[in-house]
Amino acid sequence: MAEGQERISINPAVCDGKACIRGTRVMVSAILDNLAVGVPREEIIGSYPSIQELDIQAALAYAAEAAREGTADLPLEHTV
């Protein structure tokens, strides 16, 4: 697993199984959408106080992996 990817999880019971920052309901796509339109990282963190700078970096790494491979290999998270 790429560096930082432990910060991202997929759980079918959270956000319809979309990739999220682990332990939150903040979808990776929301972070990437904000970055794509030029929202500063500090503002993204202000909007989603449960995330950190390392989570934004992990979201970018996830996107790079997805672009490179077509998918990002993440373990399926199960909630008991």
Backbone as a chain_set.jsonl record, in Angstrom:
{"seq": "MAEGQERISINPAVCDGKACIRGTRVMVSAILDNLAVGVPREEIIGSYPSIQELDIQAALAYAAEAAREGTADLPLEHTV", "coords": {"N": [[0.848, -1.168, 0.0], [0.541, 2.225, -0.785], [2.416, 5.018, 0.541], [0.826, 6.717, 3.159], [-1.686, 5.74, 2.564], [-2.883, 4.316, 4.574], [-4.408, 6.096, 5.854], [-6.774, 6.259, 4.577], [-9.919, 4.748, 3.995], [-12.283, 2.22, 3.017], [-15.559, 1.543, 3.519], [-18.427, -0.278, 3.351], [-20.653, 0.547, 4.809], [-20.375, 3.214, 5.209], [-20.792, 6.258, 3.68], [-21.75, 5.069, 1.307], [-19.757, 3.232, 0.624], [-17.714, 4.648, -0.558], [-14.366, 5.926, -0.927], [-12.988, 7.207, 1.997], [-11.595, 9.501, 4.416], [-10.031, 7.818, 6.941], [-11.958, 6.905, 9.742], [-13.681, 9.013, 9.536], [-16.389, 10.724, 7.834], [-15.603, 12.032, 5.646], [-15.262, 12.268, 2.35], [-12.782, 11.196, 0.05], [-13.065, 12.158, -2.517], [-14.369, 14.6, -2.065], [-12.374, 16.149, -0.91], [-10.543, 16.182, -3.045], [-12.106, 17.423, -5.019], [-12.359, 19.987, -3.911], [-9.65, 20.814, -3.879], [-9.216, 20.8, -6.631], [-10.645, 22.99, -7.554], [-9.248, 25.022, -6.499], [-9.361, 25.617, -3.769], [-7.778, 26.608, -0.836], [-5.601, 24.553, 1.169], [-5.707, 25.028, 3.946], [-8.238, 26.117, 4.225], [-9.827, 23.952, 3.478], [-9.262, 22.193, 5.575], [-10.346, 23.732, 7.598], [-13.029, 23.598, 6.893], [-13.516, 20.904, 7.187], [-12.945, 19.88, 10.035], [-12.128, 17.47, 11.148], [-10.085, 16.417, 9.704], [-6.594, 16.325, 8.709], [-3.54, 17.864, 7.507], [-1.956, 15.728, 6.575], [-3.928, 13.968, 5.758], [-4.962, 15.214, 3.503], [-2.734, 15.044, 1.848], [-2.654, 12.259, 1.64], [-5.034, 11.833, 0.249], [-4.388, 12.98, -2.215], [-2.306, 11.249, -2.976], [-3.768, 8.905, -3.208], [-5.413, 9.594, -5.376], [-3.458, 9.861, -7.347], [-2.519, 7.23, -7.506], [-4.869, 5.955, -8.353], [-5.178, 7.157, -10.85], [-2.9, 6.245, -12.109], [-3.108, 3.442, -12.043], [-5.744, 2.874, -12.502], [-7.281, 1.868, -10.525], [-7.301, 1.951, -6.943], [-5.755, 0.027, -4.614], [-7.229, -0.83, -1.78], [-7.787, -2.086, 1.497], [-10.844, -3.687, 2.389], [-12.917, -2.317, 4.757], [-14.306, -3.493, 7.701], [-16.98, -3.103, 9.92], [-17.675, -3.933, 13.187]], "CA": [[0.0, 0.0, 0.0], [1.34, 3.431, -0.908], [2.567, 5.827, 1.751], [-0.339, 7.533, 3.491], [-2.96, 5.113, 2.254], [-3.509, 3.827, 5.803], [-5.298, 7.17, 6.297], [-7.982, 6.177, 3.758], [-10.589, 3.458, 4.119], [-13.533, 1.974, 2.306], [-16.468, 0.793, 4.379], [-19.73, -0.263, 2.679], [-21.659, 1.19, 5.647], [-20.061, 4.639, 5.318], [-20.772, 6.994, 2.401], [-21.985, 4.119, 0.213], [-18.543, 2.518, 0.253], [-16.739, 5.526, -1.223], [-13.136, 6.119, -0.168], [-13.08, 8.292, 2.98], [-10.517, 9.601, 5.383], [-10.32, 6.817, 7.973], [-12.568, 7.388, 10.969], [-14.544, 10.163, 9.257], [-17.263, 10.601, 6.669], [-15.076, 12.964, 4.65], [-14.884, 11.492, 1.178], [-11.583, 11.6, -0.678], [-13.494, 12.952, -3.672], [-14.676, 15.963, -1.607], [-11.084, 16.831, -0.77], [-9.998, 16.39, -4.385], [-12.934, 18.436, -5.688], [-11.969, 21.289, -3.363], [-8.323, 21.139, -4.398], [-9.317, 21.023, -8.073], [-11.165, 24.338, -7.834], [-8.333, 25.995, -5.932], [-9.572, 25.921, -2.348], [-6.53, 26.387, -0.087], [-5.622, 23.423, 2.111], [-6.124, 25.508, 5.262], [-9.687, 26.282, 4.182], [-10.402, 22.603, 3.468], [-9.16, 21.707, 6.952], [-11.329, 24.496, 8.362], [-14.358, 23.084, 6.557], [-13.576, 19.523, 7.673], [-11.981, 19.906, 11.14], [-11.68, 16.135, 11.557], [-8.952, 15.98, 8.878], [-5.301, 16.997, 8.889], [-2.751, 18.03, 6.286], [-1.549, 14.407, 6.08], [-5.081, 13.372, 5.078], [-5.005, 15.818, 2.162], [-1.645, 14.408, 1.101], [-3.074, 10.884, 1.346], [-6.051, 11.914, -0.811], [-3.664, 13.207, -3.471], [-1.609, 10.005, -3.312], [-4.819, 7.982, -3.647], [-5.794, 10.001, -6.729], [-2.35, 9.526, -8.244], [-2.544, 5.775, -7.692], [-6.04, 5.632, -9.17], [-4.897, 7.6, -12.216], [-1.835, 5.399, -12.643], [-3.51, 2.045, -12.139], [-7.158, 2.721, -12.787], [-7.91, 1.581, -9.228], [-6.389, 2.015, -5.804], [-5.968, -1.177, -3.837], [-7.395, -0.574, -0.352], [-8.512, -3.176, 2.156], [-12.234, -3.458, 2.744], [-13.029, -2.144, 6.201], [-15.522, -4.085, 8.265], [-17.34, -2.607, 11.241], [-18.328, -4.977, 13.989]], "C": [[0.895, 1.233, 0.0], [1.37, 4.209, 0.399], [1.337, 6.712, 1.964], [-1.669, 6.864, 3.269], [-3.623, 4.484, 3.474], [-4.468, 4.875, 6.369], [-6.633, 7.141, 5.561], [-8.591, 4.794, 3.922], [-11.842, 3.429, 3.257], [-14.369, 1.075, 3.2], [-17.848, 0.859, 3.73], [-20.821, 0.448, 3.479], [-21.444, 2.698, 5.792], [-19.983, 5.242, 3.92], [-20.882, 6.054, 1.197], [-20.712, 3.437, -0.281], [-17.532, 3.348, -0.514], [-15.511, 5.675, -0.327], [-13.269, 7.365, 0.7], [-11.794, 8.352, 3.8], [-10.912, 8.71, 6.56], [-10.87, 7.473, 9.234], [-13.467, 8.603, 10.788], [-15.521, 9.796, 8.146], [-16.841, 11.599, 5.592], [-14.564, 12.147, 3.474], [-13.63, 12.075, 0.52], [-11.98, 12.492, -1.85], [-13.838, 14.384, -3.273], [-13.394, 16.775, -1.458], [-10.518, 17.157, -2.143], [-10.79, 17.435, -5.157], [-12.551, 19.837, -5.21], [-10.605, 21.722, -3.889], [-8.392, 21.509, -5.879], [-9.824, 22.421, -8.419], [-10.358, 25.423, -7.112], [-8.561, 26.379, -4.489], [-8.263, 25.644, -1.602], [-6.689, 25.257, 0.934], [-6.119, 23.851, 3.488], [-7.647, 25.672, 5.319], [-10.4, 24.929, 4.17], [-10.382, 22.038, 4.887], [-10.148, 22.449, 7.844], [-12.746, 24.013, 8.121], [-14.587, 21.679, 7.081], [-12.592, 19.39, 8.835], [-11.498, 18.537, 11.608], [-10.505, 15.633, 10.716], [-7.732, 16.833, 9.16], [-4.62, 17.12, 7.532], [-2.34, 16.668, 5.711], [-2.699, 13.69, 5.365], [-5.218, 13.928, 3.66], [-3.911, 15.211, 1.291], [-2.011, 12.976, 0.715], [-4.127, 10.867, 0.245], [-5.391, 12.13, -2.17], [-2.915, 11.951, -3.913], [-2.595, 8.962, -3.821], [-5.228, 8.301, -5.081], [-4.704, 9.661, -7.736], [-2.319, 8.031, -8.538], [-3.708, 5.364, -8.585], [-5.808, 6.02, -10.627], [-3.867, 6.691, -12.882], [-2.337, 3.987, -12.941], [-4.954, 1.838, -12.54], [-7.953, 2.377, -11.545], [-6.86, 1.791, -8.143], [-6.729, 0.838, -4.902], [-6.013, -0.83, -2.356], [-8.13, -1.753, 0.266], [-9.934, -2.756, 2.466], [-12.33, -3.398, 4.252], [-14.358, -2.703, 6.663], [-15.75, -3.507, 9.653], [-18.096, -3.688, 11.972], [-19.375, -4.365, 14.853]], "O": [[1.899, 1.274, 0.712], [0.484, 4.082, 1.244], [0.875, 7.376, 1.036], [-2.692, 7.362, 3.736], [-4.806, 4.148, 3.423], [-5.255, 4.573, 7.267], [-7.532, 7.916, 5.886], [-7.877, 3.792, 3.981], [-12.371, 4.457, 2.837], [-13.942, -0.012, 3.587], [-18.392, 1.952, 3.571], [-21.808, 0.905, 2.903], [-22.247, 3.381, 6.429], [-19.203, 4.791, 3.082], [-20.188, 6.229, 0.195], [-20.599, 3.102, -1.461], [-16.581, 2.797, -1.069], [-15.613, 5.56, 0.895], [-13.615, 8.441, 0.212], [-11.024, 7.394, 3.865], [-12.008, 8.842, 7.104], [-10.326, 8.461, 9.728], [-13.961, 9.164, 11.766], [-15.476, 8.696, 7.595], [-17.639, 11.963, 4.729], [-13.57, 11.43, 3.581], [-13.455, 13.292, 0.449], [-11.299, 13.475, -2.14], [-13.622, 15.303, -4.064], [-13.341, 17.945, -1.836], [-10.066, 18.277, -2.382], [-10.206, 18.249, -5.873], [-12.434, 20.762, -6.014], [-10.43, 22.87, -4.298], [-7.704, 22.427, -6.325], [-9.469, 22.971, -9.462], [-10.738, 26.593, -7.113], [-8.006, 27.375, -4.024], [-7.703, 24.555, -1.726], [-7.769, 25.041, 1.483], [-6.87, 23.117, 4.13], [-8.266, 25.397, 6.347], [-11.457, 24.778, 4.782], [-11.373, 21.471, 5.346], [-10.727, 21.853, 8.752], [-13.572, 24.015, 9.034], [-15.718, 21.301, 7.385], [-11.505, 18.843, 8.649], [-10.551, 18.455, 12.391], [-9.98, 14.55, 10.975], [-7.817, 17.905, 9.758], [-5.072, 16.549, 6.539], [-2.372, 16.476, 4.496], [-2.46, 12.889, 4.461], [-5.552, 13.193, 2.73], [-4.146, 14.9, 0.124], [-1.718, 12.531, -0.394], [-4.113, 9.977, -0.606], [-5.798, 11.526, -3.163], [-2.895, 11.629, -5.101], [-2.293, 8.22, -4.756], [-5.373, 7.399, -5.906], [-4.995, 9.225, -8.85], [-2.117, 7.618, -9.68], [-3.552, 4.522, -9.469], [-6.2, 5.288, -11.536], [-3.958, 6.406, -14.076], [-2.016, 3.416, -13.983], [-5.344, 0.722, -12.887], [-9.168, 2.57, -11.511], [-5.661, 1.803, -8.423], [-7.875, 0.684, -4.48], [-4.979, -0.568, -1.741], [-8.998, -2.351, -0.37], [-10.191, -1.592, 2.772], [-11.884, -4.309, 4.95], [-15.405, -2.416, 6.082], [-14.826, -3.431, 10.463], [-19.036, -4.282, 11.444], [-20.043, -5.072, 15.607]]}, "num_chains": 1, "name": "protein.A"}
